[in-house]
Amino acid sequence: MIGKLASWLLIAAGVFNVVIWPRFFKAIVDDDRAWGGARWQEPTSFFWVHLVLIGTAMTLGVIVLVIGIRALRGQ
């Protein structure tokens, strides 16, 4: 059983990840190192590595958020 404080901490961590990582994606898209040519035509390894990082962090953030919400509702 997850306590109330831990549930709120999980919710805060999940919300943080869901809010922050899309902004980071925008910064990567705007970075010249992400593109070998015209934007959205030749993504570099810099872009792909960061896309995987962002996708993983967002997925884990949503999972943590759901766990926190379910734990809080279960009390």
Secondary structure as UniProt FT lines:
FT   HELIX           4..30
FT   HELIX           32..34
FT   TURN            39..41
FT   HELIX           45..73
//
